[in-house]
Amino acid sequence: MNNFKSGTYISRGTYKSFEPTLIHRQWELDDMDIIELLSQADRQLGRLDMYSEYIPNLSLFISMHVAKEATQSSKIEGTQTRMDEVLMNKENVPSEKRDDWEEVQNYIEAMRTAILQLEELPFSSRMIRNTHKVLMQGVRGERKQPGAFRVSQNWIGGTSINDAFFIPPHHESINDLMSDLEHFVHDEEIRIPHLLKIAIIH
């Protein structure tokens, strides 16, 4: 893994987009620091699994963590909803905060939907698109291709693509990149620790 290069910048005329290196490949783990961290993480997961046996309502416990994750993750998009507000009924949320509240609720519902879908569908582009459709339903951005991969170049930060902080892969690369991700997820011949595989997928 020491020699792995995450990607390259490809010139697109007036800008350069970042194109990730394909991940569906054999991986060699030879970094003892990572191996030690994985060992520590596995021990902590074992303790968490043990504690779960003493929780009277595990579903409620998990749902609270999903709600917390929803509030934290949504902050990246500028959404400002506190944990106590997430648990309110819509009519009790101040009108100026309802848009943010609805986005966080969609996040929670999208997560629930994704978990249920895994009982019928494999982890796939189709499942991701279905989940995205739930995430964007009835909120700001609902006209921005919910349930579909983008068909134009986007960027992060800056007022235009010319002064952007980061320019993701070109839209014409997305199908190939997602196909590579799916193959990596489902290839049982790739033998690396589960936590490491999850991290690469993320």
N, C-alpha and C positions, 0 to 999 in steps of 0.2 A: 504493500500500500504506500510505501514511502515515495515511490516514483510516480504515483498517480497524478495526472494533471486534470483538474476539474473541467477545463474547457479552453476555448480560444475565442478571440475577438475576430469577427468576420466583417470586412468593410462592405458597407451597403451604399456607397456613394458619399453622402454627406454625414453618415454616422457609422458606428460599428456596433453590431449586436453580439451578445455573448452566446456562444453555441456550446452547450455542455458536451463533454465526452460521453459516449455511450457507456452504460453501466452493465449491460448484459454480457458478462465475461467472468472468467475465473478470477478470484481475488486471493492474494496471499497475505496472510496476517503474520508479520514478523516483528512487530513493535511491542516490546515487553511492557511499556507504559500503558498501551491500549489494552493489552491482555489483562494487566492488573486492574485497570479501571472496569473492564467488563466483569471480572471476578467480583469486585466490590458491588457493582450494580446488581448482579445475580443474587448476591446475598441479601441485598435490600429488598429485592422483589420477593424473595422467599419469606422474609419477615412480613412484608405487606400481605402476602397470601395467607400467612398464618393469622394475622390480625383480622382478616376478613371473616374468619370463622366466628368471631366474637361480636360482629356487628349485627344487631337485631334486624335491620332493614337494609340489606346491601344495595337494593335498587335505589333507595332514597339517597344513600351515601354516594353512589356513583353519579346520580343525577345532580347532586350539589357540586360535585367536581366538574361535571360537564358545564353547569351554569357558570362556575368560576372561570373555566377555560374560555367560555363564550365571551365573557366581559373582557378578559385579558386580550384575547385574540382580536376582538373587534376594535380595540383601541388603536391597533395598527392602521385601521381605516379611518380613524378620527372619531369613532363612535364613543360617546361618553355615557355609559350606563353603570351605575353602582350595583353591587350584588343584591342589596336590599330592594332596589327598584326592579330587578329581574323577577323577583318573587311576587311582585304586586300584580293585581288584575289590571287590565288595560285602562279601565275607567278611572282607576286611582292614580295613574301616572300623569303628571303635569303635561298639558298639551304640547309644550315646547320640547318635551323629551320623548314624545311618543315615537317619532321616526327612529331614534336610536334604540328605544326599547324594542320596537318591532324587528329591527335588524338582529338584535341579540336573540330574540325569541326564534327567529328563522334559523340562526346558527344552531340553537339547541335542537330544533325540529329536524334540521338537516343531519345532525349527528345521529339522532335517534333513527331516522330513515335509513341512513347508511348502514347502521348496525343490523337493522331488520333485513335490508337487502342482501347482506352477506349470507343469510340463510338460504337464499335462492340464486344469487348471482356471485360469480367469483369477483375478486378485486379486479377492476377493469376500467377502461375509458368510459364504457357505458354506465357503470355504477357511479363514477365521478361526475359525469354529466347529469345523471339523475339527481344526485345530491346537490349539485350546483343550482339546478332548477328550483329545488325547494328553498335553498339559501336566498335566492333572488326574488322569490315570489312576493309581489305586492309591496316592495320597498324601493328606496332610491336605487337606481341602476337596473330596475326590472326590465328596461328596454334594451339593455346591453347584452343581448344574446344569452339569456338564461338557458342553461342546459346544453350549451354549445361551446366548443373551443373558439378562441378569437380568430378573426379572419383579417386582421390588420396589425401592424406593428404598434406596440405600446411602449411606455417608458415609465420609470420611477424617479420622482424628484425633478426639479427644474421646471421652468415655464414652457419649455418646448423640448423636442427630441435633441436639439443641438446643445443644450446645457443640462441634459438629464444626468442624474446620479448613476443610474443603471439602466441599460437597455437589454431586455430579455431576448430569448431566441426569436428569430424571424418566424412569423406565423406559418410560413410554408414548411417549417421544420417540425411543427408541433406533432403531427400525426406520426412521423417516424420516431420522434423522441418518446411519445406515449407508448408506441408499440414496443420500443426497447425496454421501457419501464415494466410493462406487462410481462414480457418474456423473462425479465430478471426476477420479478415477484414469483412467478410460477415454475421456474427452473429448479427442480429438486436436485439436480446434479451439482449445483453451486453450494458448496459446503462451507459456510461461514456462520459464526454465532448469530442467533436470531436478533439480538439487540443491534448488532452491527448492520445487519441487513435492513432492519427497520430504519436505522439512521441514514443509510445510503438512499433508501426509498424516499425518505422525507426530504 
